């Protein structure tokens, strides 16, 4: 799946300028002008971040070797969790949400035509459907932003339900 520089920057949570810098440093590889292979780019970026963190933690530190072992063990745990399908990459989760929402929108938008032949009635029903779909789209956008920011996608309400 190829994506634009802007889309890749959004998925990785960095600026387009940073994407260009990483490409210049050989971390990321362009497929063609302004196009990037998403899975390959995400993996390269994650590897770069892990290596950067390892360098940062081991620089001049006596306990750096222990921390390096912890990081490597954690990386193996995450790799195993992904292989066992207990861990889903963020980009895949957001893509799945978008796919489901798109399928729902497509089907729901056909309801007014099946519901009535009266054009005024169809328009009234379509306006209600549009409001619901807008609410769903906003919720998906908030969840995606929360996940990208490493926050809870569905925080508990402050009010007591009891």
GIDA-V38779 format. One record per run of one state. SS is the DSSP state (2 for helix, 1 for strand, 0 for the rest). FROM is the first residue (numbers start at 0). LEN is the number of residues. If there is no record, write none. Layout:
# GIDA-V38779
ss=SS from=FROM len=LEN
ss=SS from=FROM len=LEN
This chain:
# GIDA-V38779
ss=0 from=0 len=1
ss=1 from=1 len=3
ss=2 from=4 len=8
ss=0 from=12 len=3
ss=2 from=15 len=9
ss=0 from=24 len=5
ss=1 from=29 len=3
ss=0 from=32 len=2
ss=1 from=34 len=3
ss=2 from=37 len=21
ss=0 from=58 len=5
ss=2 from=63 len=20
ss=0 from=83 len=6
ss=2 from=89 len=19
ss=0 from=108 len=2
ss=2 from=110 len=5
ss=0 from=115 len=3
ss=2 from=118 len=30
ss=0 from=148 len=14
